[in-house]
């Protein structure tokens, strides 16, 4: 059974995207199509904040892209040495929160210890920390439509047909891709089981009038694969 995941491929240590592997364990043939690209913003301001850990009680990384922004700040401003010598230790003396295991893995690679990754989604993480600290936010990237999205979707539908399930990984991914998916699916759209990686994306799907057959219990390949398998079973739900 063919399923479509609207995300970019990320190989793990085994050389395979973990979502493809986990879905394959259930006999599901997954295809990944990226629907988003990213533009980094406010890096000079972010770099300055990273240079002054004494001004803050901790860090919150909301996505892998936020970690990439931090890495760019260190590379572009020649701060790698001072990061290793002193800044990393100072930030590690504070709380470093993350949303999800994928973000936690990237944060660990720049030498920071994390907490909160087991909360499962941004809403639960917010409940975990908001009552304890005051927050200052900075937007370090913005999402745009992936330039190859329409061509890749056209190719998929012409070669594979209408998928049994489509998973959305963010509200913005839904915004950029939904109209094209509706056009390609036509009257067959009612046969698709729509899945969401978390509750925020699920609400965005519902707001578009789409039935949500599955919301992953946590933003992990294992949880999503389990949910999609249940949704595709006769009278399945998750």
C-alpha positions as CSV (number, residue, x, y, z in Angstrom):
1,X,0.0,0.0,0.0
2,X,1.4,3.4,-1.0
3,X,1.6,6.3,1.4
4,X,2.8,9.9,0.8
5,X,4.7,11.9,3.4
6,X,5.1,15.6,2.7
7,X,8.6,16.2,4.1
8,X,12.2,16.2,3.0
9,X,14.3,13.1,3.4
10,X,16.7,12.9,6.4
11,X,19.0,9.9,6.5
12,X,19.9,8.5,9.8
13,X,23.0,6.5,10.8
14,X,21.7,3.5,8.9
15,X,21.6,5.6,5.7
16,X,17.8,5.6,5.4
17,X,15.1,8.0,6.3
18,X,13.6,6.6,9.5
19,X,10.0,7.3,8.4
20,X,10.5,5.1,5.3
21,X,12.0,2.4,7.3
22,X,9.3,2.3,10.0
23,X,6.4,2.4,7.6
24,X,8.1,-0.4,5.6
25,X,8.0,-2.6,8.7
26,X,4.2,-2.5,8.3
27,X,4.3,-3.2,4.6
28,X,3.7,0.4,3.6
29,X,5.6,1.9,0.6
30,X,6.3,5.5,1.6
31,X,7.4,8.3,-0.7
32,X,8.8,11.6,0.6
33,X,8.1,14.8,-1.2
34,X,9.4,18.1,0.3
35,X,6.8,20.9,0.2
36,X,8.8,23.6,2.2
37,X,12.0,25.5,1.8
38,X,13.5,27.7,4.4
39,X,15.0,31.2,4.5
40,X,17.1,32.2,7.5
41,X,16.3,35.6,9.2
42,X,17.8,37.8,11.9
43,X,21.0,35.9,12.1
44,X,23.1,38.9,13.3
45,X,20.7,39.5,16.2
46,X,20.5,35.8,17.0
47,X,24.3,35.6,17.0
48,X,24.5,38.5,19.4
49,X,22.1,36.8,21.8
50,X,24.0,33.5,21.7
51,X,27.1,35.5,22.7
52,X,25.5,36.6,26.0
53,X,24.2,33.6,27.9
54,X,24.3,35.7,31.1
55,X,21.3,37.6,29.8
56,X,19.0,34.6,29.6
57,X,17.8,31.7,31.7
58,X,18.0,29.2,28.9
59,X,17.4,28.3,25.3
60,X,14.4,26.8,23.5
61,X,14.9,25.3,20.1
62,X,11.5,24.8,18.4
63,X,12.7,22.8,15.3
64,X,15.8,21.4,13.5
65,X,15.9,24.6,11.4
66,X,16.4,26.7,14.6
67,X,19.5,24.6,15.4
68,X,20.8,25.1,11.9
69,X,20.4,28.8,12.4
70,X,22.6,28.6,15.5
71,X,25.2,26.6,13.6
72,X,25.2,29.3,10.9
73,X,25.7,32.0,13.5
74,X,28.7,30.2,14.9
75,X,30.3,29.5,11.5
76,X,29.6,32.9,9.8
77,X,30.8,35.0,12.7
78,X,33.9,32.9,13.6
79,X,32.5,32.0,17.0
80,X,33.2,28.3,16.8
81,X,36.3,28.7,19.0
82,X,34.8,30.9,21.6
83,X,31.7,28.5,21.6
84,X,33.9,25.6,22.4
85,X,36.1,27.5,24.9
86,X,33.4,29.1,27.0
87,X,29.9,29.8,25.5
88,X,28.9,26.2,25.3
89,X,29.7,25.6,29.0
90,X,27.8,28.7,30.0
91,X,24.7,27.7,28.1
92,X,24.9,24.2,29.4
93,X,24.7,25.6,32.9
94,X,21.2,26.7,32.0
95,X,18.1,24.8,30.7
96,X,18.1,24.0,26.9
97,X,14.6,22.9,25.8
98,X,13.7,21.2,22.5
99,X,10.6,20.1,20.7
100,X,11.1,16.5,19.6
101,X,13.9,14.0,19.4
102,X,15.1,15.1,16.0
103,X,15.8,18.6,17.3
104,X,17.4,17.1,20.4
105,X,19.8,15.1,18.3
106,X,21.0,18.2,16.4
107,X,21.4,20.2,19.6
108,X,23.5,17.5,21.1
109,X,25.9,17.8,18.1
110,X,26.7,21.4,19.0
111,X,27.5,20.2,22.6
112,X,24.4,21.2,24.5
113,X,22.4,19.0,26.9
114,X,18.7,19.1,26.3
115,X,15.4,18.5,28.1
116,X,11.8,18.4,27.1
117,X,12.1,16.3,24.0
118,X,9.8,13.7,25.5
119,X,6.9,16.2,25.8
120,X,6.0,15.2,22.2
121,X,4.9,18.5,20.8
122,X,5.2,22.3,21.2
123,X,2.0,22.7,23.2
124,X,3.1,20.1,25.8
125,X,6.6,21.6,26.0
126,X,5.0,25.1,26.5
127,X,3.0,23.7,29.5
128,X,6.3,22.2,30.8
129,X,8.2,25.4,30.8
130,X,6.0,28.5,30.6
131,X,5.0,28.6,34.2
132,X,8.7,28.8,35.3
133,X,10.4,31.3,33.1
134,X,9.8,34.5,31.2
135,X,10.5,34.2,27.4
136,X,12.0,36.3,24.6
137,X,11.5,35.0,21.1
138,X,13.4,35.5,17.9
139,X,12.3,34.3,14.5
140,X,15.4,32.9,12.7
141,X,13.8,31.4,9.6
142,X,10.7,31.6,7.5
143,X,9.0,28.9,5.3
144,X,8.3,29.2,1.6
145,X,7.0,26.7,-0.9
146,X,9.6,24.2,-2.1
147,X,10.3,25.1,-5.8
148,X,10.0,21.5,-6.9
149,X,6.8,20.7,-5.0
150,X,4.3,20.9,-7.9
151,X,6.5,19.0,-10.3
152,X,7.2,16.2,-7.8
153,X,3.5,15.9,-6.9
154,X,2.6,15.7,-10.6
155,X,5.2,13.0,-11.1
156,X,4.1,11.0,-8.1
157,X,0.4,11.0,-9.1
158,X,1.1,10.2,-12.8
159,X,3.4,7.2,-11.8
160,X,1.9,6.0,-8.5
161,X,-1.7,7.1,-8.6
162,X,-3.7,8.4,-5.6
163,X,-2.0,7.4,-2.3
164,X,-3.8,5.5,0.4
165,X,-2.6,8.1,2.9
166,X,-1.0,11.5,3.0
167,X,0.8,12.9,6.0
168,X,1.3,16.6,6.6
169,X,4.1,17.7,8.9
170,X,3.2,21.4,9.5
171,X,0.3,23.8,8.9
172,X,2.5,25.7,6.4
173,X,3.2,22.5,4.5
174,X,-0.6,22.0,4.3
175,X,-1.1,25.6,3.1
176,X,1.4,25.3,0.2
177,X,0.4,21.9,-1.0
178,X,-3.3,21.3,-0.4
179,X,-4.8,23.0,-3.5
180,X,-2.5,21.0,-5.8
181,X,-3.3,17.8,-4.0
182,X,-7.0,18.4,-4.3
183,X,-6.6,19.1,-8.0
184,X,-4.6,15.9,-8.6
185,X,-6.8,13.7,-6.5
186,X,-10.1,14.9,-7.9
187,X,-13.1,12.9,-6.8
188,X,-10.7,10.3,-5.4
189,X,-9.7,12.6,-2.5
190,X,-12.4,11.0,-0.3
191,X,-10.5,7.7,-0.3
192,X,-7.3,9.2,1.1
193,X,-6.6,8.9,4.8
194,X,-5.1,12.2,6.0
195,X,-2.6,12.1,8.8
196,X,-0.9,14.8,10.9
197,X,2.4,14.7,12.8
198,X,0.9,16.6,15.7
199,X,-2.2,18.3,17.1
200,X,-1.4,21.7,15.6
201,X,-1.2,20.3,12.1
202,X,-4.3,18.2,12.8
203,X,-6.3,21.3,13.7
204,X,-5.1,23.0,10.4
205,X,-6.4,20.0,8.5
206,X,-9.7,20.1,10.2
207,X,-10.0,23.9,9.5
208,X,-9.7,23.1,5.8
209,X,-12.6,20.6,6.2
210,X,-10.5,17.5,5.8
211,X,-11.1,14.5,8.0
212,X,-8.1,13.6,10.1
213,X,-7.7,9.9,10.2
214,X,-4.6,9.9,12.3
215,X,-2.6,12.2,14.6
216,X,0.7,10.8,15.7
217,X,0.9,10.5,19.5
218,X,4.4,11.9,19.3
219,X,6.4,13.4,16.4
220,X,8.4,10.2,15.8
221,X,8.6,7.7,12.9
222,X,7.5,4.9,15.2
223,X,4.4,6.8,16.4
224,X,3.4,7.9,12.9
225,X,3.9,4.5,11.4
226,X,1.7,2.9,14.1
227,X,-1.0,5.5,13.6
228,X,-1.1,5.2,9.8
229,X,-1.2,1.4,10.0
230,X,-4.2,1.6,12.4
231,X,-5.9,4.2,10.2
232,X,-5.6,2.1,7.1
233,X,-7.1,-1.0,8.7
234,X,-10.8,-1.5,8.1
235,X,-12.7,0.8,10.5
236,X,-9.2,1.9,11.8
237,X,-8.7,5.0,13.9
238,X,-5.9,6.4,16.0
